């Protein structure tokens, strides 16, 4: 969702996913510490962006693992 939007606030993402904004903000902070998202301040808001360079290899690896699991069933 964040990669599709380009950038968004925690509140924007939370409302789109139906979760509390403070919960989303906490999760985004963890993702930021892991280097999977980056953030910048814009006035009172913090804008988050997906770090596609870090996410693409992770997504590729997860896709491989899921494909192996599906073949095993």
C-alpha positions in Angstrom: 0.0 0.0 0.0 2.8 2.4 0.9 4.8 1.5 -2.2 1.7 2.2 -4.4 1.1 5.6 -2.8 4.7 6.8 -2.8 4.4 8.4 0.6 1.7 8.7 3.3 1.2 9.6 6.9 0.6 7.0 9.5 -3.0 8.3 9.8 -3.6 7.9 6.0 -2.3 4.3 6.1 -4.2 3.5 9.3 -7.6 4.7 7.9 -7.0 2.7 4.7 -6.3 -0.4 6.6 -8.8 0.1 9.4 -6.4 0.2 12.3 -5.7 2.9 14.9 -3.2 5.6 13.9 -1.0 5.0 16.9 -0.7 1.3 16.1 0.3 2.1 12.6 2.8 4.7 13.8 4.4 2.1 16.1 4.7 -0.4 13.3 6.1 2.2 10.9 8.7 3.1 13.5 9.8 -0.5 13.7 10.0 -0.7 9.9 12.0 2.5 9.8 14.5 1.1 12.3 14.8 -2.0 10.0 15.5 0.3 7.0 12.3 -0.9 5.2 10.7 2.5 5.2 12.1 6.0 5.5 10.4 9.1 6.9 10.6 12.9 6.7 8.7 15.7 8.5 6.3 17.9 6.6 4.9 20.5 9.0 3.2 18.6 11.8 3.1 15.3 9.8 5.6 12.6 9.3 5.6 11.2 5.7 6.7 7.6 5.3 8.0 6.1 2.1 8.8 2.4 1.2 12.5 1.7 0.7 12.0 -0.4 -2.4 15.7 -1.1 -2.7 15.5 -3.0 0.6 12.0 -4.4 0.1 12.4 -6.0 -3.4 15.0 -8.6 -2.3 12.8 -9.4 0.8 9.7 -9.8 -1.4 11.6 -12.0 -3.8 12.8 -14.3 -1.0 9.3 -14.5 0.5 7.8 -15.3 -2.9 10.3 -18.2 -3.3 9.5 -19.5 0.2 5.7 -19.4 -0.5 6.1 -21.1 -3.8 8.1 -23.9 -2.2 5.4 -24.3 0.5 2.6 -24.4 -2.1 4.4 -27.1 -4.1 4.9 -29.1 -1.0 1.1 -29.2 -0.3 
